[in-house]
Each structure stands twice: as structure tokens, then as C-alpha cells.
Amino acid sequence: MLTNLLSNAIKYSPDASEVVVTADIEAEHIVIRIQDFGLGIEKKNIDQLFQRFYRVSETALQFQGVGLGLFIADEIVKKHRGSFSINSEPGKGSTFCCRLPLN
């Protein structure tokens, strides 16, 4: 899951010089945030990102992939009773937040 999120952050931020990764303990959960400073994602696409084989049409031809990475990452997190959230702004980047119970 982390490998996928990090590789996506790097891939979709071709002109950025950094990706920020943080982890915090919040109310019996570990919360991992991966922030990039790349293309960003339009709100209309965010809800579909974790669907199998989904690729954002505006970037699908620019970047290799089959649309399984986020689907698999989401399935892993769900199996551990966790959740994802995404904050993104087109042209400024995205933050993927993974929340997993500690127990």
C-alpha cells in the first residue's frame, strides 16, 4: 500500500522536488499522509480513484499504469479495518491519507 502511494506521488509529480510523508497517532489509529506537489486531481475523479481499472482520462495517456494500484491499496486498507481520504487541488498536488487502527 505504501509503495503504491509513494510511487504514484512520484509518478504524478514529475516537476516536483519532494514528496512529504508523515505519520501520527490519532485516537487509537495511525494516520499516514503522503503529500505530493504534482498534477492534482479534480473533485469529479476522486470518488472513482479506488475503482478497479479506473484511470483519470486527462492523464491516462501521459503515464503508464492499468488502474489497479489504488484499488489494491484500498482493499488492503479495508482488510485492516482502515480507510482512505484524499485532498487534492488540480495543479497543486494531492494528499492521500490512510487511517489504520492500532489494534
N, CA, C and O atoms as CSV, one atom per row, in Angstrom:
chain,resi,resn,atom,element,x,y,z
A,1,MET,N,N,0.834,-1.180,0.000
A,1,MET,CA,C,0.000,0.000,0.000
A,1,MET,C,C,0.879,1.244,0.000
A,1,MET,O,O,0.686,2.153,-0.807
A,2,LEU,N,N,1.850,1.276,0.916
A,2,LEU,CA,C,2.725,2.458,0.974
A,2,LEU,C,C,3.563,2.599,-0.289
A,2,LEU,O,O,3.754,3.704,-0.796
A,3,THR,N,N,4.059,1.482,-0.793
A,3,THR,CA,C,4.852,1.526,-2.018
A,3,THR,C,C,4.044,2.099,-3.166
A,3,THR,O,O,4.547,2.919,-3.934
A,4,ASN,N,N,2.793,1.673,-3.288
A,4,ASN,CA,C,1.940,2.180,-4.349
A,4,ASN,C,C,1.689,3.672,-4.202
A,4,ASN,O,O,1.798,4.418,-5.175
A,5,LEU,N,N,1.355,4.114,-2.995
A,5,LEU,CA,C,1.081,5.540,-2.795
A,5,LEU,C,C,2.315,6.395,-3.054
A,5,LEU,O,O,2.219,7.470,-3.646
A,6,LEU,N,N,3.471,5.917,-2.610
A,6,LEU,CA,C,4.708,6.673,-2.853
A,6,LEU,C,C,5.063,6.711,-4.332
A,6,LEU,O,O,5.444,7.758,-4.855
A,7,SER,N,N,4.942,5.581,-5.003
A,7,SER,CA,C,5.284,5.567,-6.430
A,7,SER,C,C,4.315,6.442,-7.228
A,7,SER,O,O,4.728,7.113,-8.173
A,8,ASN,N,N,3.031,6.440,-6.855
A,8,ASN,CA,C,2.075,7.333,-7.523
A,8,ASN,C,C,2.406,8.797,-7.258
A,8,ASN,O,O,2.339,9.622,-8.169
A,9,ALA,N,N,2.759,9.120,-6.029
A,9,ALA,CA,C,3.101,10.511,-5.693
A,9,ALA,C,C,4.282,10.990,-6.529
A,9,ALA,O,O,4.299,12.125,-7.005
A,10,ILE,N,N,5.255,10.125,-6.699
A,10,ILE,CA,C,6.426,10.484,-7.507
A,10,ILE,C,C,6.064,10.562,-8.992
A,10,ILE,O,O,6.433,11.513,-9.682
A,11,LYS,N,N,5.345,9.559,-9.467
A,11,LYS,CA,C,4.989,9.495,-10.895
A,11,LYS,C,C,4.165,10.695,-11.335
A,11,LYS,O,O,4.416,11.266,-12.396
A,12,TYR,N,N,3.180,11.082,-10.525
A,12,TYR,CA,C,2.285,12.162,-10.923
A,12,TYR,C,C,2.759,13.543,-10.476
A,12,TYR,O,O,1.996,14.509,-10.496
A,13,SER,N,N,4.030,13.624,-10.073
A,13,SER,CA,C,4.652,14.899,-9.711
A,13,SER,C,C,5.980,15.041,-10.446
A,13,SER,O,O,7.016,15.223,-9.808
A,14,PRO,N,N,5.970,14.962,-11.767
A,14,PRO,CA,C,7.240,14.911,-12.495
A,14,PRO,C,C,8.118,16.147,-12.332
A,14,PRO,O,O,9.334,16.055,-12.501
A,15,ASP,N,N,7.549,17.278,-12.014
A,15,ASP,CA,C,8.344,18.501,-11.876
A,15,ASP,C,C,8.606,18.890,-10.429
A,15,ASP,O,O,9.269,19.895,-10.171
A,16,ALA,N,N,8.098,18.114,-9.484
A,16,ALA,CA,C,8.267,18.440,-8.063
A,16,ALA,C,C,9.583,17.850,-7.550
A,16,ALA,O,O,10.088,16.859,-8.078
A,17,SER,N,N,10.114,18.478,-6.524
A,17,SER,CA,C,11.385,18.018,-5.958
A,17,SER,C,C,11.216,17.246,-4.660
A,17,SER,O,O,12.199,16.767,-4.095
A,18,GLU,N,N,9.968,17.116,-4.173
A,18,GLU,CA,C,9.779,16.394,-2.920
A,18,GLU,C,C,8.385,15.788,-2.824
A,18,GLU,O,O,7.438,16.223,-3.479
A,19,VAL,N,N,8.301,14.769,-1.982
A,19,VAL,CA,C,7.054,14.169,-1.541
A,19,VAL,C,C,7.155,14.126,-0.025
A,19,VAL,O,O,8.177,13.697,0.511
A,20,VAL,N,N,6.117,14.560,0.675
A,20,VAL,CA,C,6.149,14.631,2.136
A,20,VAL,C,C,5.339,13.467,2.703
A,20,VAL,O,O,4.176,13.273,2.349
A,21,VAL,N,N,5.977,12.694,3.592
A,21,VAL,CA,C,5.317,11.575,4.255
A,21,VAL,C,C,5.320,11.845,5.750
A,21,VAL,O,O,6.365,12.119,6.340
A,22,THR,N,N,4.134,11.765,6.361
A,22,THR,CA,C,4.024,11.939,7.807
A,22,THR,C,C,3.200,10.798,8.381
A,22,THR,O,O,2.380,10.196,7.688
A,23,ALA,N,N,3.428,10.510,9.645
A,23,ALA,CA,C,2.632,9.514,10.363
A,23,ALA,C,C,2.381,10.045,11.762
A,23,ALA,O,O,3.294,10.530,12.430
A,24,ASP,N,N,1.138,9.947,12.194
A,24,ASP,CA,C,0.744,10.428,13.512
A,24,ASP,C,C,-0.183,9.399,14.156
A,24,ASP,O,O,-0.849,8.624,13.470
A,25,ILE,N,N,-0.211,9.410,15.479
A,25,ILE,CA,C,-1.169,8.607,16.221
A,25,ILE,C,C,-2.330,9.518,16.587
A,25,ILE,O,O,-2.137,10.560,17.214
A,26,GLU,N,N,-3.546,9.120,16.189
A,26,GLU,CA,C,-4.741,9.908,16.475
A,26,GLU,C,C,-5.852,8.958,16.914
A,26,GLU,O,O,-6.304,8.129,16.124
A,27,ALA,N,N,-6.288,9.070,18.143
A,27,ALA,CA,C,-7.434,8.309,18.660
A,27,ALA,C,C,-7.358,6.818,18.304
A,27,ALA,O,O,-8.248,6.282,17.642
A,28,GLU,N,N,-6.308,6.175,18.743
A,28,GLU,CA,C,-6.104,4.736,18.554
A,28,GLU,C,C,-5.951,4.314,17.093
A,28,GLU,O,O,-6.225,3.166,16.743
A,29,HIS,N,N,-5.518,5.232,16.252
A,29,HIS,CA,C,-5.243,4.953,14.848
A,29,HIS,C,C,-3.874,5.521,14.484
A,29,HIS,O,O,-3.419,6.503,15.070
A,30,ILE,N,N,-3.230,4.891,13.514
A,30,ILE,CA,C,-2.076,5.525,12.896
A,30,ILE,C,C,-2.594,6.172,11.620
A,30,ILE,O,O,-3.326,5.549,10.851
A,31,VAL,N,N,-2.220,7.395,11.405
A,31,VAL,CA,C,-2.665,8.144,10.234
A,31,VAL,C,C,-1.421,8.491,9.422
A,31,VAL,O,O,-0.543,9.224,9.876
A,32,ILE,N,N,-1.371,7.949,8.219
A,32,ILE,CA,C,-0.228,8.159,7.322
A,32,ILE,C,C,-0.693,9.067,6.197
A,32,ILE,O,O,-1.700,8.802,5.541
A,33,ARG,N,N,0.057,10.141,5.983
A,33,ARG,CA,C,-0.269,11.088,4.911
A,33,ARG,C,C,0.891,11.151,3.934
A,33,ARG,O,O,2.052,11.273,4.324
A,34,ILE,N,N,0.553,11.066,2.664
A,34,ILE,CA,C,1.543,11.196,1.601
A,34,ILE,C,C,1.097,12.359,0.729
A,34,ILE,O,O,0.056,12.310,0.074
A,35,GLN,N,N,1.908,13.399,0.739
A,35,GLN,CA,C,1.569,14.634,0.028
A,35,GLN,C,C,2.525,14.831,-1.136
A,35,GLN,O,O,3.744,14.779,-0.975
A,36,ASP,N,N,1.951,15.058,-2.312
A,36,ASP,CA,C,2.778,15.388,-3.466
A,36,ASP,C,C,2.448,16.801,-3.931
A,36,ASP,O,O,1.475,17.412,-3.489
A,37,PHE,N,N,3.268,17.292,-4.817
A,37,PHE,CA,C,3.103,18.652,-5.333
A,37,PHE,C,C,3.039,18.601,-6.852
A,37,PHE,O,O,3.730,19.338,-7.555
A,38,GLY,N,N,2.181,17.704,-7.332
A,38,GLY,CA,C,2.107,17.437,-8.761
A,38,GLY,C,C,0.841,17.915,-9.415
A,38,GLY,O,O,0.371,19.028,-9.178
A,39,LEU,N,N,0.294,17.043,-10.251
A,39,LEU,CA,C,-0.838,17.393,-11.101
A,39,LEU,C,C,-2.117,17.689,-10.346
A,39,LEU,O,O,-2.897,18.546,-10.760
A,40,GLY,N,N,-2.340,16.999,-9.255
A,40,GLY,CA,C,-3.597,17.132,-8.535
A,40,GLY,C,C,-4.714,16.402,-9.253
A,40,GLY,O,O,-4.547,15.957,-10.388
A,41,ILE,N,N,-5.853,16.281,-8.589
A,41,ILE,CA,C,-6.979,15.520,-9.104
A,41,ILE,C,C,-8.242,16.361,-8.960
A,41,ILE,O,O,-8.492,16.945,-7.906
A,42,GLU,N,N,-9.027,16.416,-10.019
A,42,GLU,CA,C,-10.297,17.140,-9.944
A,42,GLU,C,C,-11.273,16.383,-9.050
A,42,GLU,O,O,-11.260,15.153,-9.009
A,43,LYS,N,N,-12.110,17.115,-8.340
A,43,LYS,CA,C,-13.070,16.513,-7.405
A,43,LYS,C,C,-13.936,15.450,-8.070
A,43,LYS,O,O,-14.259,14.441,-7.444
A,44,LYS,N,N,-14.310,15.656,-9.304
A,44,LYS,CA,C,-15.183,14.701,-10.003
A,44,LYS,C,C,-14.534,13.325,-10.151
A,44,LYS,O,O,-15.238,12.333,-10.342
A,45,ASN,N,N,-13.211,13.250,-10.066
A,45,ASN,CA,C,-12.496,11.980,-10.225
A,45,ASN,C,C,-12.137,11.307,-8.907
A,45,ASN,O,O,-11.865,10.107,-8.888
A,46,ILE,N,N,-12.129,12.040,-7.824
A,46,ILE,CA,C,-11.651,11.500,-6.547
A,46,ILE,C,C,-12.464,10.292,-6.092
A,46,ILE,O,O,-11.877,9.302,-5.655
A,47,ASP,N,N,-13.773,10.337,-6.176
A,47,ASP,CA,C,-14.603,9.227,-5.705
A,47,ASP,C,C,-14.389,7.947,-6.506
A,47,ASP,O,O,-14.697,6.859,-6.019
A,48,GLN,N,N,-13.876,8.059,-7.707
A,48,GLN,CA,C,-13.702,6.895,-8.573
A,48,GLN,C,C,-12.292,6.309,-8.519
A,48,GLN,O,O,-12.058,5.234,-9.071
A,49,LEU,N,N,-11.363,6.981,-7.878
A,49,LEU,CA,C,-9.958,6.571,-7.910
A,49,LEU,C,C,-9.701,5.155,-7.405
A,49,LEU,O,O,-8.765,4.505,-7.869
A,50,PHE,N,N,-10.505,4.663,-6.472
A,50,PHE,CA,C,-10.259,3.352,-5.892
A,50,PHE,C,C,-11.019,2.235,-6.607
A,50,PHE,O,O,-11.022,1.092,-6.151
A,51,GLN,N,N,-11.658,2.566,-7.724
A,51,GLN,CA,C,-12.341,1.539,-8.507
A,51,GLN,C,C,-11.323,0.781,-9.354
A,51,GLN,O,O,-10.344,1.348,-9.839
A,52,ARG,N,N,-11.579,-0.510,-9.518
A,52,ARG,CA,C,-10.696,-1.363,-10.320
A,52,ARG,C,C,-10.617,-0.836,-11.750
A,52,ARG,O,O,-11.643,-0.565,-12.373
A,53,PHE,N,N,-9.406,-0.694,-12.263
A,53,PHE,CA,C,-9.082,-0.270,-13.630
A,53,PHE,C,C,-9.421,1.190,-13.933
A,53,PHE,O,O,-9.362,1.597,-15.093
A,54,TYR,N,N,-9.772,1.985,-12.923
A,54,TYR,CA,C,-10.080,3.393,-13.190
A,54,TYR,C,C,-8.798,4.180,-13.389
A,54,TYR,O,O,-7.848,4.058,-12.616
A,55,ARG,N,N,-8.789,4.991,-14.440
A,55,ARG,CA,C,-7.681,5.914,-14.695
A,55,ARG,C,C,-8.281,7.257,-15.066
A,55,ARG,O,O,-9.240,7.318,-15.835
A,56,VAL,N,N,-7.737,8.315,-14.536
A,56,VAL,CA,C,-8.213,9.663,-14.871
A,56,VAL,C,C,-7.912,9.898,-16.346
A,56,VAL,O,O,-6.756,9.840,-16.765
A,57,SER,N,N,-8.936,10.160,-17.120
A,57,SER,CA,C,-8.776,10.235,-18.576
A,57,SER,C,C,-7.793,11.316,-19.019
A,57,SER,O,O,-7.102,11.144,-20.024
A,58,GLU,N,N,-7.721,12.420,-18.288
A,58,GLU,CA,C,-6.837,13.519,-18.692
A,58,GLU,C,C,-5.360,13.150,-18.585
A,58,GLU,O,O,-4.526,13.751,-19.263
A,59,THR,N,N,-5.024,12.173,-17.746
A,59,THR,CA,C,-3.616,11.810,-17.555
A,59,THR,C,C,-3.284,10.389,-17.999
A,59,THR,O,O,-2.113,10.007,-18.006
A,60,ALA,N,N,-4.284,9.607,-18.366
A,60,ALA,CA,C,-4.074,8.193,-18.685
A,60,ALA,C,C,-3.070,7.982,-19.815
A,60,ALA,O,O,-2.299,7.023,-19.780
A,61,LEU,N,N,-3.066,8.847,-20.797
A,61,LEU,CA,C,-2.145,8.673,-21.916
A,61,LEU,C,C,-0.732,9.147,-21.603
A,61,LEU,O,O,0.217,8.734,-22.268
A,62,GLN,N,N,-0.580,10.004,-20.606
A,62,GLN,CA,C,0.739,10.538,-20.246
A,62,GLN,C,C,1.544,9.598,-19.362
A,62,GLN,O,O,2.774,9.611,-19.404
A,63,PHE,N,N,0.861,8.780,-18.557
A,63,PHE,CA,C,1.533,7.972,-17.549
A,63,PHE,C,C,1.117,6.511,-17.673
A,63,PHE,O,O,-0.054,6.196,-17.888
A,64,GLN,N,N,2.102,5.630,-17.534
A,64,GLN,CA,C,1.816,4.199,-17.615
A,64,GLN,C,C,1.042,3.729,-16.391
A,64,GLN,O,O,1.170,4.290,-15.303
A,65,GLY,N,N,0.252,2.704,-16.585
A,65,GLY,CA,C,-0.494,2.101,-15.496
A,65,GLY,C,C,-1.738,1.413,-16.025
A,65,GLY,O,O,-2.174,1.660,-17.149
A,66,VAL,N,N,-2.307,0.536,-15.186
A,66,VAL,CA,C,-3.512,-0.170,-15.598
A,66,VAL,C,C,-4.707,0.148,-14.709
A,66,VAL,O,O,-5.810,-0.332,-14.971
A,67,GLY,N,N,-4.512,0.939,-13.672
A,67,GLY,CA,C,-5.623,1.311,-12.815
A,67,GLY,C,C,-5.925,0.315,-11.717
A,67,GLY,O,O,-7.059,0.233,-11.246
A,68,LEU,N,N,-4.917,-0.447,-11.302
A,68,LEU,CA,C,-5.122,-1.405,-10.222
A,68,LEU,C,C,-4.461,-1.009,-8.910
A,68,LEU,O,O,-4.868,-1.491,-7.853
A,69,GLY,N,N,-3.471,-0.160,-8.950
A,69,GLY,CA,C,-2.691,0.168,-7.756
A,69,GLY,C,C,-3.508,0.705,-6.599
A,69,GLY,O,O,-3.407,0.197,-5.483
A,70,LEU,N,N,-4.313,1.719,-6.847
A,70,LEU,CA,C,-5.117,2.295,-5.771
A,70,LEU,C,C,-6.236,1.353,-5.352
A,70,LEU,O,O,-6.618,1.322,-4.183
A,71,PHE,N,N,-6.763,0.585,-6.299
A,71,PHE,CA,C,-7.776,-0.410,-5.953
A,71,PHE,C,C,-7.197,-1.425,-4.963
A,71,PHE,O,O,-7.824,-1.737,-3.951
A,72,ILE,N,N,-6.003,-1.934,-5.257
A,72,ILE,CA,C,-5.359,-2.914,-4.379
A,72,ILE,C,C,-5.016,-2.281,-3.036
A,72,ILE,O,O,-5.235,-2.892,-1.990
A,73,ALA,N,N,-4.482,-1.066,-3.055
A,73,ALA,CA,C,-4.150,-0.374,-1.799
A,73,ALA,C,C,-5.389,-0.206,-0.937
A,73,ALA,O,O,-5.333,-0.416,0.275
A,74,ASP,N,N,-6.499,0.167,-1.543
A,74,ASP,CA,C,-7.751,0.346,-0.810
A,74,ASP,C,C,-8.235,-0.981,-0.230
A,74,ASP,O,O,-8.702,-1.020,0.908
A,75,GLU,N,N,-8.130,-2.052,-0.985
A,75,GLU,CA,C,-8.539,-3.370,-0.489
A,75,GLU,C,C,-7.694,-3.795,0.710
A,75,GLU,O,O,-8.220,-4.351,1.674
A,76,ILE,N,N,-6.404,-3.541,0.656
A,76,ILE,CA,C,-5.515,-3.868,1.782
A,76,ILE,C,C,-5.940,-3.092,3.023
A,76,ILE,O,O,-6.054,-3.660,4.108
A,77,VAL,N,N,-6.172,-1.803,2.859
A,77,VAL,CA,C,-6.558,-0.953,3.988
A,77,VAL,C,C,-7.910,-1.398,4.557
A,77,VAL,O,O,-8.078,-1.444,5.776
A,78,LYS,N,N,-8.860,-1.721,3.703
A,78,LYS,CA,C,-10.173,-2.194,4.170
A,78,LYS,C,C,-10.036,-3.489,4.967
A,78,LYS,O,O,-10.704,-3.656,5.988
A,79,LYS,N,N,-9.179,-4.410,4.515
A,79,LYS,CA,C,-8.984,-5.687,5.215
A,79,LYS,C,C,-8.427,-5.470,6.621
A,79,LYS,O,O,-8.599,-6.313,7.502
A,80,HIS,N,N,-7.765,-4.341,6.821
A,80,HIS,CA,C,-7.221,-3.995,8.140
A,80,HIS,C,C,-8.124,-3.022,8.885
A,80,HIS,O,O,-7.694,-2.382,9.844
A,81,ARG,N,N,-9.380,-2.911,8.445
A,81,ARG,CA,C,-10.395,-2.055,9.065
A,81,ARG,C,C,-9.992,-0.577,9.045
A,81,ARG,O,O,-10.276,0.166,9.984
A,82,GLY,N,N,-9.342,-0.172,7.988
A,82,GLY,CA,C,-8.919,1.212,7.849
A,82,GLY,C,C,-9.685,1.937,6.761
A,82,GLY,O,O,-10.633,1.405,6.182
A,83,SER,N,N,-9.256,3.167,6.491
A,83,SER,CA,C,-9.928,3.974,5.470
A,83,SER,C,C,-8.941,4.932,4.812
A,83,SER,O,O,-7.862,5.204,5.337
A,84,PHE,N,N,-9.340,5.428,3.661
A,84,PHE,CA,C,-8.579,6.419,2.899
A,84,PHE,C,C,-9.376,7.706,2.799
A,84,PHE,O,O,-10.607,7.692,2.813
A,85,SER,N,N,-8.669,8.809,2.699
A,85,SER,CA,C,-9.282,10.063,2.270
A,85,SER,C,C,-8.268,10.775,1.387
A,85,SER,O,O,-7.064,10.542,1.488
A,86,ILE,N,N,-8.769,11.639,0.528
A,86,ILE,CA,C,-7.903,12.343,-0.422
A,86,ILE,C,C,-8.286,13.813,-0.429
A,86,ILE,O,O,-9.461,14.166,-0.527
A,87,ASN,N,N,-7.285,14.653,-0.325
A,87,ASN,CA,C,-7.454,16.089,-0.542
A,87,ASN,C,C,-6.580,16.433,-1.735
A,87,ASN,O,O,-5.410,16.055,-1.793
A,88,SER,N,N,-7.156,17.148,-2.679
A,88,SER,CA,C,-6.389,17.453,-3.879
A,88,SER,C,C,-6.861,18.746,-4.503
A,88,SER,O,O,-8.025,19.133,-4.397
A,89,GLU,N,N,-5.921,19.400,-5.155
A,89,GLU,CA,C,-6.229,20.610,-5.903
A,89,GLU,C,C,-5.484,20.536,-7.232
A,89,GLU,O,O,-4.256,20.455,-7.256
A,90,PRO,N,N,-6.227,20.563,-8.337
A,90,PRO,CA,C,-5.568,20.484,-9.639
A,90,PRO,C,C,-4.462,21.527,-9.788
A,90,PRO,O,O,-4.648,22.704,-9.478
A,91,GLY,N,N,-3.325,21.073,-10.261
A,91,GLY,CA,C,-2.180,21.946,-10.466
A,91,GLY,C,C,-1.337,22.183,-9.232
A,91,GLY,O,O,-0.262,22.774,-9.332
A,92,LYS,N,N,-1.792,21.737,-8.063
A,92,LYS,CA,C,-1.041,21.980,-6.827
A,92,LYS,C,C,-0.648,20.704,-6.101
A,92,LYS,O,O,0.275,20.720,-5.287
A,93,GLY,N,N,-1.328,19.601,-6.380
A,93,GLY,CA,C,-0.952,18.344,-5.756
A,93,GLY,C,C,-2.061,17.691,-4.964
A,93,GLY,O,O,-3.191,18.177,-4.909
A,94,SER,N,N,-1.702,16.565,-4.347
A,94,SER,CA,C,-2.658,15.747,-3.618
A,94,SER,C,C,-2.072,15.250,-2.314
A,94,SER,O,O,-0.857,15.101,-2.181
A,95,THR,N,N,-2.948,14.993,-1.351
A,95,THR,CA,C,-2.566,14.335,-0.110
A,95,THR,C,C,-3.467,13.133,0.069
A,95,THR,O,O,-4.686,13.263,0.186
A,96,PHE,N,N,-2.849,11.950,0.090
A,96,PHE,CA,C,-3.567,10.709,0.371
A,96,PHE,C,C,-3.368,10.406,1.840
A,96,PHE,O,O,-2.238,10.371,2.327
A,97,CYS,N,N,-4.457,10.190,2.540
A,97,CYS,CA,C,-4.437,9.937,3.966
A,97,CYS,C,C,-4.990,8.538,4.223
A,97,CYS,O,O,-6.116,8.220,3.839
A,98,CYS,N,N,-4.188,7.718,4.871
A,98,CYS,CA,C,-4.576,6.348,5.217
A,98,CYS,C,C,-4.691,6.276,6.734
A,98,CYS,O,O,-3.771,6.660,7.456
A,99,ARG,N,N,-5.828,5.782,7.208
A,99,ARG,CA,C,-6.097,5.695,8.637
A,99,ARG,C,C,-6.287,4.219,8.988
A,99,ARG,O,O,-7.196,3.568,8.473
A,100,LEU,N,N,-5.413,3.684,9.879
A,100,LEU,CA,C,-5.465,2.273,10.278
A,100,LEU,C,C,-5.556,2.152,11.781
A,100,LEU,O,O,-4.878,2.882,12.503
A,101,PRO,N,N,-6.388,1.236,12.269
A,101,PRO,CA,C,-6.453,1.043,13.733
A,101,PRO,C,C,-5.143,0.455,14.240
A,101,PRO,O,O,-4.507,-0.345,13.554
A,102,LEU,N,N,-4.748,0.848,15.430
A,102,LEU,CA,C,-3.523,0.330,16.028
A,102,LEU,C,C,-3.681,-1.099,16.511
A,102,LEU,O,O,-2.711,-1.857,16.511
A,103,ASN,N,N,-4.872,-1.481,16.920
A,103,ASN,CA,C,-5.114,-2.856,17.407
A,103,ASN,C,C,-5.880,-3.654,16.384
A,103,ASN,O,O,-6.176,-4.827,16.613
